[in-house]
C-alpha cells in the first residue's frame, strides 16, 4: 500500500494540476492509514472539529488533532491509559479527555495534576526506575520535566531531605510545571526554565507547549531561543556535592548532553535513565548512548520496549 501511494505521489508531482491535487491526496491517504490502524486494533476513529476521538466498547479517548503524533501511542496503550488515569463518566461511556490543558488524576498518585494536552501514562515511570529507584535524601535531575509528572513522582521518592531539579525549557510547559509544584507544595523541587545540552549558552528551539517541544537539531524548524546548560555547569551552579539520579527525555538531544559530560562523569557514579527511542540519522539514540557510556566506563543497558530506555551507572 505504501509503495503504491509513493508511486501515485510521484505521478501527481509530475504535472502542474497533479501538484495542486497532491496535498488533498496525502491528507486522504493519512486519514485512511489512521482509520485502518485503529480498526486493526479494535478501535473506531473520528475527527470532530479540532479533536480526535478513539472509541473501544464503552471507553472514549479525546485529544487534539494538533497532537496526532500521539495517535500510535494511544492505540497501542488504549486500555493502559484508562488504567493510569481517572476517567469521567458520561452516560454509559468512560471518557478520558486530553484536549487542552486540564487536570488529570493519575491513579497511582491519587492527586490531580495539570497536564497540557497529551502525555504518556505512568508506565514510563516504571521504565525510568527499573534499574535504580531514587531513595530518601537523593539528589535528582529531571531533564525534560514537561508538566511535572515524573517530577512529582521523584519528589515523593527522595522525600524532604532529598532534592529534585526539574529542567523544562518550553515556557508554556514550564508555567504548568511551576503551578503543579506550587499546588502540591513540592518544597524539595527547584524548577529551571532551561534545557540541557552539550555546553551552556542559547539554542534555537521548537516550542509547541506540549510533550514534543525540542531543541532544533541541525536545520529542524524552530520558533524561539532558549537557554541551555551542560550537566557539569548545572552541577556547579547549584553547588552540588553529589548527583544520584538523572531522568532524561529531551527528544534526541540526549546525545549532545552525554557527549558533553564525558569528562565530568569520570569518577562519578550517577544513575541515568534516558528515554532513548528518539531517532537521529535514522538510528535510535539508544545505540549511540550505549557507545558513549561505554567509552567512559559506565555499565549501560537498554530495554523496556514500551518506551525504550537506556540505563547507565558507574557500578
C-alpha positions as CSV (number, residue, x, y, z in Angstrom):
1,X,0.0,0.0,0.0
2,X,2.8,2.4,0.9
3,X,4.7,1.7,-2.3
4,X,1.5,2.3,-4.4
5,X,1.0,5.6,-2.5
6,X,4.5,6.7,-3.2
7,X,4.1,5.9,-6.9
8,X,0.9,7.9,-7.1
9,X,2.5,10.8,-5.3
10,X,5.4,10.8,-7.8
11,X,3.0,10.7,-10.7
12,X,0.9,13.6,-9.3
13,X,4.1,15.6,-8.7
14,X,5.0,15.3,-12.4
15,X,2.4,17.8,-13.7
16,X,1.0,21.1,-12.5
17,X,-2.6,20.1,-11.9
18,X,-1.3,17.0,-10.1
19,X,0.8,19.1,-7.7
20,X,-2.4,21.0,-6.7
21,X,-4.2,17.8,-6.0
22,X,-1.2,16.2,-4.1
23,X,-1.9,17.7,-0.7
24,X,-5.5,16.5,-0.7
25,X,-4.4,13.0,-1.8
26,X,-1.8,12.9,1.0
27,X,-4.4,14.0,3.5
28,X,-6.9,11.3,2.4
29,X,-4.1,8.7,2.4
30,X,-3.1,9.6,6.0
31,X,-6.8,9.5,7.1
32,X,-7.2,6.0,5.6
33,X,-4.0,4.9,7.2
34,X,-5.1,6.1,10.6
35,X,-8.6,4.5,10.1
36,X,-7.1,1.2,9.1
37,X,-4.7,1.1,12.0
38,X,-7.5,2.0,14.5
39,X,-9.8,-0.7,13.2
40,X,-7.0,-3.3,13.2
41,X,-6.6,-2.7,16.9
42,X,-10.4,-2.8,17.7
43,X,-10.9,0.9,17.8
44,X,-13.2,3.4,15.9
45,X,-11.7,6.7,14.9
46,X,-13.5,10.1,14.4
47,X,-12.2,13.6,13.7
48,X,-14.6,16.2,15.2
49,X,-13.5,19.8,14.7
50,X,-10.2,20.2,16.5
51,X,-10.4,16.9,18.3
52,X,-9.7,13.2,17.7
53,X,-11.9,10.6,19.2
54,X,-10.9,7.0,19.6
55,X,-13.5,4.5,21.0
56,X,-13.5,0.9,22.1
57,X,-16.6,-0.5,23.7
58,X,-17.7,1.8,26.5
59,X,-14.5,3.8,26.5
60,X,-13.7,7.0,24.6
61,X,-10.4,8.9,24.4
62,X,-10.3,12.5,23.2
63,X,-7.2,14.6,22.3
64,X,-6.2,17.4,20.0
65,X,-5.7,17.0,16.2
66,X,-2.5,19.1,16.7
67,X,-1.1,16.2,18.8
68,X,-1.9,13.5,16.2
69,X,1.7,12.3,16.7
70,X,0.4,10.6,19.9
71,X,-2.1,8.6,17.8
72,X,0.2,5.5,17.7
73,X,0.8,5.6,21.4
74,X,-2.8,5.9,22.3
75,X,-3.8,3.0,20.0
76,X,-1.0,0.8,21.4
77,X,-1.8,1.6,25.0
78,X,-5.5,2.4,24.9
79,X,-6.5,0.3,27.9
80,X,-3.4,1.2,29.8
81,X,-4.3,4.9,29.6
82,X,-7.6,4.1,31.4
83,X,-5.6,2.1,34.0
84,X,-3.3,5.1,34.5
85,X,-5.8,8.0,34.6
86,X,-9.2,8.6,36.3
87,X,-11.8,8.8,33.6
88,X,-15.1,10.8,33.6
89,X,-18.4,9.0,33.3
90,X,-20.6,10.4,30.6
91,X,-23.8,8.4,30.3
92,X,-22.6,4.8,29.8
93,X,-19.2,6.0,28.5
94,X,-16.0,6.2,30.4
95,X,-14.1,9.2,28.9
96,X,-10.5,10.4,29.0
97,X,-10.3,13.9,27.7
98,X,-6.8,15.2,26.9
99,X,-7.9,18.2,24.8
100,X,-6.2,21.3,26.1
101,X,-4.7,22.0,29.5
102,X,-6.8,20.3,32.2
103,X,-6.5,18.4,35.4
104,X,-5.9,14.7,35.2
105,X,-5.8,12.4,38.1
106,X,-3.1,9.8,37.9
107,X,-4.4,6.8,39.8
108,X,-1.0,5.8,41.3
109,X,-0.6,9.3,42.7
110,X,-4.2,9.9,43.7
111,X,-3.9,13.6,43.1
112,X,-4.8,15.9,40.2
113,X,-2.0,17.4,38.0
114,X,-2.4,20.0,35.3
115,X,-1.4,18.4,32.0
116,X,-1.2,20.5,28.8
117,X,-2.7,18.0,26.3
118,X,-1.3,14.6,25.7
119,X,1.2,12.7,27.8
120,X,2.3,9.1,28.5
121,X,0.8,7.1,31.3
122,X,2.6,6.2,34.5
123,X,4.2,3.1,32.9
124,X,7.1,5.4,31.8
125,X,7.9,5.9,35.4
126,X,8.3,2.2,35.9
127,X,10.8,2.2,33.0
128,X,12.9,5.0,34.4
129,X,13.2,3.4,37.8
130,X,13.6,-0.2,36.7
131,X,17.4,-0.3,37.4
132,X,17.6,2.3,40.2
133,X,14.8,3.7,42.4
134,X,15.8,7.1,43.9
135,X,15.7,6.9,47.7
136,X,15.3,9.3,50.6
137,X,17.9,12.0,50.5
138,X,18.9,11.6,46.9
139,X,19.7,14.5,44.6
140,X,17.9,14.1,41.2
141,X,17.8,15.9,37.9
142,X,14.6,15.7,35.9
143,X,15.6,16.7,32.4
144,X,12.7,17.4,30.2
145,X,10.3,17.7,33.1
146,X,7.3,18.7,30.9
147,X,4.4,19.5,33.3
148,X,5.9,17.6,36.2
149,X,4.5,14.1,36.3
150,X,7.9,12.5,36.8
151,X,8.9,15.5,38.9
152,X,6.1,14.8,41.3
153,X,7.0,11.1,41.5
154,X,10.7,11.8,42.1
155,X,9.9,14.4,44.7
156,X,8.0,11.8,46.7
157,X,10.7,9.2,46.4
158,X,13.6,11.5,47.6
159,X,11.5,13.0,50.4
160,X,12.1,16.2,52.4
161,X,15.8,15.5,52.8
162,X,16.3,15.0,49.0
163,X,16.3,17.4,46.1
164,X,14.8,17.4,42.6
165,X,16.0,19.9,40.0
166,X,13.4,20.0,37.2
167,X,14.6,21.3,33.8
168,X,12.0,22.4,31.3
169,X,12.9,24.9,28.5
170,X,9.4,25.3,26.9
171,X,7.9,28.4,28.6
172,X,4.3,27.1,28.4
173,X,5.2,23.7,29.8
174,X,7.3,25.4,32.5
175,X,4.4,27.6,33.6
176,X,2.3,24.4,34.1
177,X,5.2,22.7,35.9
178,X,5.5,25.6,38.4
179,X,1.8,25.5,39.1
180,X,1.9,21.8,39.8
181,X,4.9,22.3,42.1
182,X,3.2,25.1,44.0
183,X,-0.2,23.4,44.2
184,X,1.3,20.3,45.7
185,X,3.8,22.0,47.9
186,X,6.8,20.2,46.5
187,X,9.3,22.2,48.5
188,X,12.1,19.9,47.6
189,X,11.8,20.7,43.9
190,X,13.6,23.6,42.1
191,X,12.2,24.3,38.6
192,X,14.6,25.6,36.0
193,X,13.4,27.2,32.7
194,X,16.4,25.9,30.8
195,X,17.3,22.9,28.6
196,X,20.3,20.6,28.9
197,X,22.9,20.5,26.1
198,X,26.5,19.9,25.1
199,X,27.5,23.2,26.6
200,X,25.9,26.2,28.2
201,X,24.5,29.0,26.1
202,X,21.5,29.6,23.9
203,X,19.9,27.4,21.2
204,X,17.1,27.5,18.7
205,X,14.1,25.7,19.9
206,X,10.7,24.4,18.6
207,X,8.3,25.3,21.3
208,X,4.9,23.5,21.0
209,X,3.6,23.8,24.5
210,X,3.4,20.0,24.6
211,X,5.4,16.9,25.3
212,X,7.3,17.1,22.0
213,X,8.9,20.5,22.3
214,X,12.6,20.1,21.2
215,X,15.9,21.7,20.5
216,X,16.1,22.5,16.8
217,X,18.8,20.0,15.9
218,X,20.6,20.7,12.6
219,X,18.1,22.5,10.3
220,X,14.9,21.5,12.1
221,X,12.1,24.1,12.4
222,X,12.3,26.4,15.4
223,X,10.3,29.3,16.7
224,X,12.2,30.6,19.8
225,X,15.5,30.8,21.5
226,X,16.1,29.1,24.9
227,X,18.9,29.0,27.5
228,X,20.7,25.7,27.8
229,X,23.2,24.4,30.4
230,X,25.6,21.5,30.4
231,X,25.4,18.8,33.1
232,X,28.7,19.9,34.5
233,X,27.7,23.6,34.7
234,X,24.3,22.8,36.3
235,X,26.1,20.7,38.9
236,X,28.5,23.6,39.6
237,X,25.8,26.3,39.5
238,X,23.8,24.6,42.2
239,X,26.8,23.9,44.4
240,X,26.2,20.2,44.4
241,X,28.4,17.7,46.1
242,X,26.6,14.7,44.7
243,X,24.1,13.8,42.0
244,X,22.5,10.4,42.4
245,X,20.0,10.1,39.5
246,X,19.3,11.7,36.2
247,X,16.0,11.1,34.3
248,X,16.1,12.4,30.8
249,X,13.6,12.7,28.0
250,X,14.7,15.6,25.7
251,X,13.7,14.5,22.2
252,X,17.0,13.4,20.8
253,X,19.3,16.0,22.4
254,X,20.4,13.4,25.0
255,X,23.3,12.5,22.7
256,X,24.8,16.0,22.9
257,X,24.2,16.2,26.7
258,X,26.0,13.0,27.5
259,X,28.8,13.6,24.9
260,X,29.5,16.9,26.5
261,X,29.5,15.4,30.0
262,X,32.1,12.6,29.4
263,X,34.9,14.3,31.4
264,X,32.5,15.4,34.1
265,X,31.1,11.9,34.6
266,X,34.5,10.2,35.0
267,X,35.0,9.3,38.7
268,X,31.3,10.0,39.5
269,X,28.6,7.3,39.9
270,X,25.4,8.9,38.6
271,X,22.5,6.6,37.7
272,X,20.9,7.5,34.4
273,X,17.6,6.6,32.9
274,X,17.2,8.1,29.4
275,X,14.3,7.8,27.0
276,X,16.2,6.6,24.0
277,X,13.7,5.8,21.3
278,X,14.3,9.1,19.5
279,X,15.8,8.8,16.0
280,X,19.0,10.6,14.9
281,X,20.2,10.0,11.4
282,X,17.8,7.0,11.2
283,X,19.2,5.4,14.3
284,X,17.6,5.2,17.8
285,X,19.6,7.2,20.2
286,X,20.0,4.1,22.4
287,X,22.6,2.7,20.1
288,X,24.8,5.9,20.3
289,X,24.2,6.4,24.0
290,X,25.5,2.9,24.7
291,X,28.7,3.7,22.9
292,X,29.2,7.0,24.7
293,X,28.6,5.5,28.1
294,X,30.9,2.5,27.4
295,X,33.7,5.0,26.4
296,X,33.6,6.5,29.9
297,X,33.5,3.1,31.7
298,X,29.8,3.2,32.7
299,X,27.8,0.0,32.7
300,X,25.0,0.5,30.2
301,X,21.9,-1.4,29.2
302,X,18.8,-0.7,27.0
303,X,15.4,-2.2,27.5
304,X,11.7,-1.5,28.4
305,X,10.1,-1.8,24.9
306,X,7.0,0.2,26.0
307,X,9.3,3.3,26.0
308,X,12.8,2.3,25.1
309,X,15.0,3.4,28.0
310,X,18.8,3.4,28.4
311,X,20.1,2.9,31.9
312,X,23.7,3.6,32.9
313,X,25.8,3.8,36.0
314,X,29.5,3.6,37.0
315,X,28.9,0.4,39.1
